[in-house]
Amino acid sequence: MATSKEDRTGAFVPAEVFPPGEIIRMELAARDWTQSDLAEVMERPVQLVGEIIRGKKRVTEETARELEAALGIEAEFWVRTEALYRLHQVAPITTATRQRAEIRTRVPLRYMHARGWLKMTADVETLSTDVLRYLGVSSLSDSAPFAVAAKQTTYGGPLSATQEVWLLRVKQIAESMIVPDFSRAKLLEAANRMQNMLASAEDVRHVPSLLSGAGVRFVVVERLPGLKIDGVCFWLRDNTQPVIGLSLTANRIDNFWFVVRHEIEHVLNGDGRNGAIIDNELESADATTEQERLANAAAAEFCVSQSALQGFIDRKAPLFTDDNIRFFALTQRRHPGLVAGQLRRRLGAWNKYMRHLEPVRDHVLSTALFDGFGSVLEFAT
């Protein structure tokens, strides 16, 4: 039994909760029974009945059935009354518990700890401060301004918490880098030089220095579970310093060069100045904007001349052997993986030609500024 009062939301909350024993006591008085009488009816020890009445012993499901038989009050009532009484004997949830729950709801804390982005601490106030600092907000209910401005170009909806913290990590690393002023002319020159690096997987190691020389910050941050981001393009310092961020989720030569050239095209076109452009599944997704159409077209042409590829398809379709893929790649001065990747994209044949798709991650990480893949990037203080 409980008396109630109305809270600020209009709901009724218990003001005072009575133990089942108090109700048993009233029922005995109404019947002019003693505790001994009830004990005899229930075939239970008098001491046990007394302890239940005084709230020292719980009303179990079995006892509830016996009280139902003895007093005519349903067993469910006794079980609910007992549970409610015991619940109100427990101290209210602490503020620290609520804070910890809010933090874990707001950010993927487990992954951030594992990656070294946040220090492990049992002190919830320190943890809360660290999370707020990482997000750049004053309240956990706020979204990071930088992430709010991000534009997803291959799928709709706001950024997930995982995408938000990943993007902020890319930004954090990019801000720590020292590069010369951005030069569009130098970036065009760098892109042209990259054309001569497409025959060997090892040559991807030159990309970070070429981009840096043009004033582009190139950052690799390993994906988090459920990230759904291949690449990102945004600008720092009053839109004067471009950033290209990659997750290297697909460890393949075709994906690497397609995403890199795609993001370079965004930079050349000045895209991303009004909010980071988030790209995902670039090889298979249809362009949703003119920005993406131009970037996709530039990336595809960079990987393999599209007119030459069409001629190859017209000559060899529907059978593309490993040997003719290799020979065509040799004539184009391309790695066979780039030809295979473009064939997969053109034909939608995502389960074919996979033996040509050489991994490049180790080559990229040998020269790039990166976070993850078994390492934690720490900044000088």
DRENBAMAR-877700 format. One record per atom (N, C-alpha, C): residue in one letter; x, y, z. Coordinates in steps of 0.02 Angstrom, whole numbers, plus 50000, padded with zeros to 5 digits. Layout:
N
AXYZ ...
! end
This chain:
381
M500424994150000 M500005000050000 M500445006250000 A500225011449965 A500605017649964 A500135023549954 T500285028949988 T499935035249974 T500325038849921 S499995043349882 S500315046349824 S500255053849825 K500685056949785 K500655064149773 K500825065349700 E500625071049673 E500745072649603 E501425076049596 D501825073649547 D502475076849536 D502405082349484 R502975085449463 R502955091149418 R502705089349348 T502735082949330 T502515080849263 T501775079049263 G501445079149321 G500745077249324 G500645070049343 A501195066149346 A501135059049364 A501105058349439 F500825052849463 F500785051749534 F501345047249556 V501685049249609 V502235045449637 V502085043949710 P502325038349734 P502195036549804 P502515041549852 A502105043949900 A502375048249953 A502595044150012 E502245038550024 E502425034050078 E502215027050059 V502685022450067 V502555015550048 V502545011150110 F502005007250119 F501935002950177 F502144995850160 P502434992350207 P502614985350196 P501984981050196 P502004975250165 P501434970850166 P501194969250236 G501664968850283 G501474967250352 G500984972050382 E501024978450362 E500544983350388 E499844981850365 I499764979450305 I499114977650279 I498864971250312 I499324966650322 I499144960450358 I498894962150428 R499234966850460 R499034968850528 R498314971550528 M498144975750478 M497474978550474 M496954973250460 E497144968450417 E496684963050400 E496544958650462 L497064957550502 L496964953550563 L496514957150611 A496604963750617 A496184967650663 A495454967450641 A495354967850574 A494664967750548 A494324961050561 R494714955750566 R494444949150577 R494464947150651 D494774951450693 D494874949950764 D495294943650771 W495814943250726 W496274937650728 W496914939850761 T497274935050789 T497944936450814 T498444933650764 Q499074935450775 Q499594932750732 Q499614925150737 S499474922650797 S499464915450806 S498914912250765 D498324915650761 D497774912950720 D497994912350647 L498314917650621 L498524917450551 L499064912050540 A499504911450589 A500034906350583 A499724899450581 E499204898450621 E498884891850623 E498524890450557 V498184895750529 V497824894850466 V498314893150409 M498874896550410 M499364895650356 M499834889850370 E499794886950430 E500254881650450 E500974883950444 R501084889950471 R501744892850472 R501934894450544 P502574894750562 P502774896650629 P502544903750647 V502344904650709 V502124911350731 V502694916450722 Q503304914250737 Q503874918850731 Q503944921350659 L503844917050610 L503904919050541 L503354924050523 V502744922750543 V502204927450530 V502354934150561 G502604934150622 G502774940550655 G503314944350617 E503814940750592 E504354944050555 E504104946950489 I503624943550457 I503324946250395 I502934952650411 I502554952450466 I502154958350485 I502604964250501 R503184962950533 R503644968350551 R504104970350492 G504024967050434 G504434968650376 G505134965850378 K505254961150425 K505914958050431 K506014952550379 K505474949450360 K505494944150310 K505094946150248 R505334944050191 R504984945550129 R504374941050120 V503884943750084 V503314939650062 V503524936249997 T503644929850000 T503844926149941 T503224924449900 E503334921749839 E502774919849797 E502344914449832 E502674909849866 E502304904549902 E501884907549958 T502194912149997 T501824915350052 T501244919450024 A501344922649966 A500804926649936 A500214922149920 R500344916149896 R499784911549882 R499424909549946 E499804908549999 E499494906650063 E499084912350091 L499334918650085 L498964924450109 L498324925350068 E498364923750003 E497774924049961 E497234919249987 A497454913250003 A496984908150028 A496714909950097 A497154912950139 A496954914450208 A496544920750214 L496724925950177 L496404932550186 L495964934550128 G495974930650074 G495544932250017 G495784938049975 I496414939949981 I496714945349942 I497204942149892 E497144943849828 E497524940449776 E498274940449788 A498584934849768 A499304934149777 A499694939649741 E499444941749681 E499784946949643 E499844953349683 F499334954949723 F499354960949764 F499934960549814 W500004954849846 W500534954149896 W501224954549864 V501294951349805 V501944951549771 V502124958749750 R501634962449722 R501764969249701 R501914973749760 T501544972949814 T501644977049873 T502334975949903 E502534969549906 E503194967849931 E503744970949888 A503674970249822 A504174972849776 A504234980449781 L503654983849786 L503654991149790 L503974993449856 Y503824990049909 Y504104991849974 Y504864990949974 R505094985249948 R505814984049947 R506174988949901 L505854990649845 L506154995549799 L506275002149834 H505805004149875 H505865010649908 H506325010549968 Q506565004549985 Q507075004250037 Q507775005350009 V507815004849942 V508465005749908 V508595013149898 A509205015349908 A509385022349899 A509265024449827 P509045030549815 P508935032949747 P509575032649705 I509485032149639 I510055031849594 I510485037949603 T511135037049600 T511585042649612 T511685046749549 T511895052949559 T512045057349503 T512605054449460 A513095051449493 A513665048549456 A513435043049409 T512965038949431 T512705033649388 T512365036649327 R511965041849338 R511635045149282 R512145048149234 Q512665051249260 Q513175054249218 Q513525048949176 R513695043349208 R514035038149170 R513595035549113 A512955034749128 A512485032449076 A512425037549020 E512385043949037 E512335049148986 E512955049348942 I513535048448972 I514155048648934 I514175042848884 R514005036848907 R514025031048863 R513495031348809 T512955034948822 T512445035848771 T512675040948719 R513065045848742 R513265051448699 R513845049548653 V514335045648677 V514915043948637 V515075036548643 P515415033648593 P515635026548597 P516235026048644 L516115026548708 L516645027148758 L517125021348757 R516865015248750 R517295009348751 R517825009648696 Y517615011648637 Y518085012048581 Y518575017948590 M518335023348617 M518765029148627 M519305027548679 H519125023748730 H519625021548780 H520125016848747 A519865012048708 A520305007148677 A520795010348629 R520585015748596 R521015019048548 R521465024448579 G521375025548645 G521785030548679 G521575037648668 W520965038748644 W520725045448632 W520495048748697 L520315044648745 L520145047048812 L520505042648863 K520735045748917 K521085041948969 K520575038349013 M520755032349034 M520335028549080 M520335031949148 T519745032849176 T519685035649242 T519035033449273 A519045032249339 A518435030249375 A518065036349400 D518385042149397 D518075048249421 D517615051049367 V516965050949379 V516485052749327 V516535060149309 E516725064449357 E516785071649342 E517355072849293 T517915069449305 T518485070049260 T518315067349191 L517975061649190 L517775058549127 L517305063249088 S516825066149123 S516355070649091 S516715076649061 T517185079449100 T517575085149076 T517975083349013 D518275077449014 D518685075248957 D518255074348894 V517665071448903 V517215070348846 V516975077048817 L516795081648861 L516575088248838 L517125091848801 R517735091148827 R518305094348794 R518425091248725 Y518375084648721 Y518475081348657 Y517955083648606 L517335084048628 L516795086048582 L516785093548568 G517095097448613 G517085104648604 G516415107748620 V516075104848670 V515415107348690 V515395108548765 S514885111948788 S514815113248859 S514315108648893 S513945104848853 S513445100348881 S513415094048838 L513285088348869 L513235082148832 L512635082048785 S512165086448796 S511585086848752 S511725090748688 D512315093948686 D512495097948627 D512875093648576 S512795095148513 S513185092048461 S513795096348446 A514345093048428 A514945096848411 A514805101248350 P514925107748355 P514785112248298 P515105109948233 F515715107648237 F516075105448177 F515715099548144 A515485094848185 A515155088948159 A514455090548133 V514115095348164 V513445097248142 V513465099748070 A514015103348053 A514065106247986 A514245101047933 A514405094947954 A514615089847905 A514035087947859 K514225086647798 K513725084747748 K513875077647724 Q513385073347733 Q513465066447709 Q513255066247636 T513695063847594 T513555064247522 T513305057847491 T513335052347528 T513085046047499 T512525042947540 Y512325046047594 Y511765043447633 Y511505049147677 G510865048847693 G510565054447728 G510605053847804 G510315058847837 G510275058747909 G510865061847943 P510795063648007 P511345066648045 P511895061548058 L512475064248077 L513035059848094 L512875055748155 S513105049648156 S513045045548216 S513585047748265 A513525045448328 A514025047148379 A514705044548358 T514725038648329 T515365035748306 T515675040048251 Q515275042148203 Q515535046348149 Q515775053148176 E515405055748224 E515585062248252 E516275062048286 V516395057048328 V517035056848364 V517605055048317 W517465050948265 W517985049448216 W518185055748178 L517685059448156 L517815065648119 L518205070648162 L518025071148225 L518375075748270 L519095073448281 R519225066948280 R519905064448287 R520325066448225 V520035065848166 V520375068048105 V520545075448111 K520065079348133 K520175086548140 K520715088048191 Q520705084548247 Q521195085548300 Q521895084248274 I521985078848238 I522645077248211 I522855082248158 A522385084048114 A522545088848060 A522775095548088 E522465097648143 E522645104148173 E523345104048202 S523605098148216 S524275097648245 S524825097748192 M524635097148129 M525125096648075 M525375103548053 I525995103648030 I526295109748003 I526425108547929 V526075112247887 V526155111647815 V526195118647785 P526475119247725 P526495125947692 P525785128147673 D525735134347652 D525095136947630 D524835132947571 F524185132247567 F523885128347514 F523975131747447 S524145127647397 S524215130147329 S523835125547283 R523325128247250 R522935124247203 R523365121847145 A523815126147123 A524255124247068 A524705118447087 K524955118547148 K525385113147171 K524995106647181 L524365107347200 L523955101347208 L523815098147140 L523685102247089 L523595099647022 L524225096146998 E524805099247013 E525445096146995 E525545089547031 A525355089347096 A525415083147134 A524975077747105 A524355079547087 A523895074647057 A524175071946992 N524495076246952 N524795073946889 N525385069346903 R525775070846954 R526335066446970 R526095059646994 M525525059647028 M525255053247052 M525065048646994 Q524925051546936 Q524765047546877 Q525325042646860 N525935044546878 N526515040346863 N526655035246917 M526205034846968 M526315030347024 M525805024747027 L525415024146974 L524835019646976 L524985012546955 A525605011146938 A525775004346916 A526014999846973 S526235002947028 S526514999147084 S526145000847148 A525964995747186 A525614996947249 A526055000547299 E526704999447297 E527155002547345 E527185010147337 D527025012647278 D527085019847265 D526555023947301 V526065020747332 V525575024647370 V525905028247429 R526505025947448 R526845029147504 R527045036347491 H527045038447427 H527235045247410 H526655050247418 V526055047747424 V525465052047426 V525485057147484 P525625055047546 P525625059947601 P526095065847589 S526715064547565 S527185070047555 S526985074547496 L526705071647443 L526475075647387 L525915080347408 L525445077747447 L524885081947470 L525135087247519 S525575085347564 S525855090047611 S526215095747575 G526585094147523 G526935099247485 G526475104247452 A525855102147440 A525365106747410 A524955110347463 G525115109047527 G524745112347581 G524115108747601 V524065102247585 V523485098247604 V523675093647662 R523305094047715 R523425089547772 R523095082747758 F523505077547757 F523265070847743 F523305066647806 V522725064147829 V522675060647893 V522325053947882 V522585048747914 V522255042247913 V522065040447985 V521425039147996 V521175036948061 V520785030548051 E521015025248084 E520685018748076 E519945019348093 R519555015548057 R518825015748067 R518635013348137 L518065015548160 L517735012748219 L517175008248194 P516965003348234 P516414999048213 P515795003048193 G515525001648135 G514925005048112 G515065012048084 L515685013648067 L515855020548047 L515525022547982 K515575018547930 K515295020147865 K515565026647836 I516215027447838 I516555033147807 I517175030547771 D517235032047706 D517845030547669 D518325036347673 G518065042347660 G518485048247659 G518105054447679 V518485059747694 V518185066047714 V518605071747688 C518285077247671 C518635083247650 C518345089147689 F518785093047720 F518565099247753 F519145104147755 W519005110147780 W519505115547780 W519585118347851 L520195120347867 L520355123447931 L520575130647921 R520625134347976 R520915141047977 R520595145647924 D519975147247937 D519595151747893 D519575149147821 N519505142647814 N519435139447749 N520045140547704 T520635140647734 T521245141547694 T521675135247692 Q521555130447737 Q521965124447741 Q521525118247733 P521565114947675 P521155108947664 P521425102747700 V520955098347717 V521125092047750 V520795086347712 I521165081047701 I520895074847673 I521005069447725 G520465066347747 G520505061047797 G520255054447767 L520605049047781 L520405042347758 L520355037547816 S519925032547809 S519865027247859 S520235020947838 L520385020347773 L520695014247745 L520305007947763 T519645008747767 T519215003047783 T519314997447731 A519314999347668 A519434994447615 A520174994547598 N520534989547618 N521254989247609 N521414986547540 R521274990647488 R521374988547419 R521654994347378 I522064992847330 I522374998047289 I521855002047251 D521344998747225 D520845002347185 D520445007147229 N520255005047289 N519875009347333 N520295015247356 F520925013947373 F521355019347397 F521415024947346 W521605023147284 W521705028447234 W521045031847216 F520495028147213 F519855031247196 F519655036247250 V519715034347313 V519515038947367 V519985044947371 V520635043747365 V521115049347367 V520965054347312 R520905051847250 R520785056547194 R520105059847200 H519615056347227 H518955059247238 H519005065147286 E519355064147341 E519425069547390 E519855075247364 I520355073747323 I520765079047292 I520315083447248 E519865080247211 E519405084147169 E518975088847210 H518755086447268 H518365090847313 H518785096947332 V519415095847349 V519855101347369 V519945106147310 L520095103447251 L520195107647192 L519585111947176 N518995109247189 N518375112847175 N518145117247233 G518545117147288 G518355121247346 G517775118447386 D517615112047376 D517065109047413 D517275108047486 G516785107947530 G516925106647600 G517065112747642 R517055118647611 R517185124847650 R516595126547695 N515995124447676 N515405125947717 N515205120247762 G515635115347768 G515495109547810 G515835103347782 A516125099447826 A516495093547804 A516065089047760 I516355086747705 I516005082147660 I516205075047678 I515715071147698 I515815064247719 I515635059647661 D516115055447640 D515995050947584 D516035043747607 N515565039647581 N515555032547597 N515345028547537 E515635022647530 E515475018147475 E515515021747408 L516065025447398 L516135029547339 L516135025547274 E516415019647276 E516465015647215 E515795013247190 S515345011747237 S514705008647216 S514115013347220 A514185018947256 A513605023347266 A513515028047207 D512895029347189 D512745034147137 D512845041247165 A513085045747123 A513185052647144 A512515055847162 T512495059147219 T511875062347241 T511885069847230 T512465072747216 T512515079847203 T512995080947145 E512995087147117 E513455088747064 E514175088347089 Q514295090247151 Q514965089647181 Q515205082447177 E514775077847195 E514965070747195 E515045068047125 R514625070247080 R514685067947011 R515365069846982 L515565076146993 L516205078446968 L516785074647001 A516745073647066 A517275070147102 A517325062847081 N516755059647071 N516755052647048 N517055052046979 A516855056646935 A517105056446866 A517865057446865 A518115062146904 A518835063446906 A519205057446933 A518925054246985 A519255048447016 A519275042546968 A518725041346933 A518695035746886 A519185036746829 E519205042846801 E519655044246745 E520385043746767 F520515045746829 F521195045446856 F521425038146862 C520975033846886 C521165026746895 C521295023346828 V520845024246780 V520925021346713 V520555025846664 S520875027346608 S520525031046555 S519865027746540 Q519325031446548 Q518665028346541 Q518515026546468 S518775030346420 S518675028546350 S519055022246332 A519675021746358 A520075015746346 A519755009646380 L519475010646439 L519145005246475 L518535002946437 Q518155007546409 Q517565005746371 Q517755001546310 G518305003646277 G518544999746220 G518734992646240 F519064992046298 F519254985446324 F518634981246338 I518134984346368 I517504980746383 I517174978446318 D517154982946268 D516834981246205 D517184975346171 R517844975046178 R518234969746144 R518184963146180 K518184963346247 K518264957246285 K517624954546318 A517114958746322 A516504956546356 A516214950446321 P515904945846356 P515794945846430 P516344942346470 L516874940146436 L517384936246471 L518004940546481 F518164941846546 F518764945646562 F519224941046601 T519744938646566 T520204934046599 T520734937946638 D521054934346683 D521594937646722 D522144940146675 D522294936246623 D522824938246578 D522654944446538 N522024944846513 N521874950846474 N521794957046518 I521604956046582 I521594961746629 I522304964246641 R522764959546651 R523464961446662 R523754964946601 F523614962346541 F523894965246481 F523624972246469 F522974973046478 F522674979746468 F522964984546519 A523044982346582 A523334986646633 A524044988746614 L524424984146584 L525114985646563 L525114990946509 T524654990646463 T524614995646409 T524425002446436 Q524065002546491 Q523845008946521 Q524315011346576 R524855007446588 R525315009046642 R524955009646709 R524545004746720 R524145004446781 R524244997646815 H524144997646880 H524134991346917 H523494987646897 P523524981046888 P522934977246869 P522344978346917 G522504979846980 G521974980947028 G521544987047011 L521834992046979 L521444997946959 L520964996246902 V521204992146855 V520764989946802 V520204985546831 A520394980946875 A519904976446906 A519394980546945 G519634985546981 G519174989647021 G518674993346978 Q518914996146921 Q518454999646877 Q517974994946841 L518214988946826 L517754983946797 L517204982246846 R517394981046908 R516904979446960 R516384985046966 R516624991146963 R516184996946970 R515724997646909 R516014997046850 R515624997646788 R515094992246782 L515284986146798 L514844980346788 L514444978546850 G514594981746907 G514254979846969 G514444972846991 A515034970646968 A515264963746983 A515714963847044 W515434964947103 W515834966247163 W516174960047191 N515984954147167 N516294947947191 N516794945047141 K516984949047092 K517444946447040 K518104950147039 Y518604947047007 Y519264950046994 Y519634951947058 M519474948647112 M519734950747177 M520474949147186 R520744944447147 R521444942547155 R521914948347135 H521654953147098 H522074958747076 H522084964447126 L521644964247176 L521554969847221 L522064969647278 E522664971747264 E523224971247311 E523124975947370 P523274973747431 P523224978247489 P523774983447489 V523624989347515 V524104994847514 V524194998247582 R523824995947632 R523814999547696 R524515000447725 D524904995147727 D525564995647757 D526005000747721 H525945001147656 H526335006047618 H526115013147635 V525465014147642 V525215020947659 V525445022947729 L525375018347776 L525535019947845 L526275020947857 S526685018647810 S527405019547818 S527625026847814 T527195031047785 T527375038147777 T526835042947801 A526225040547812 A525675044947831 A525655046147907 L525345051647926 L525185052847996 L524525049248010 F524555044348054 F523955040148062 F523825038748136 D523205036648149 D522985034748216 D522625028048211 G522805023348253 G522475016848252 G522935011548223 F522635005948201 F523005000348173 F523544997948222 G523354997848286 G523804995548338 G524245000848369 S524175007048346 S524575012548373 S524125018148398 V524365021848448 V524005027648473 V524435033848460 L524155038548423 L524515044648407 L524455049448466 E525015051148496 E525015055748552 E525335062348530 F525065067748558 F525295074448539 F525765077148591 A526255081048570 A526715084348617 A526335089548657 T526505090048722 T526165094848765 T526665099948791 
! end
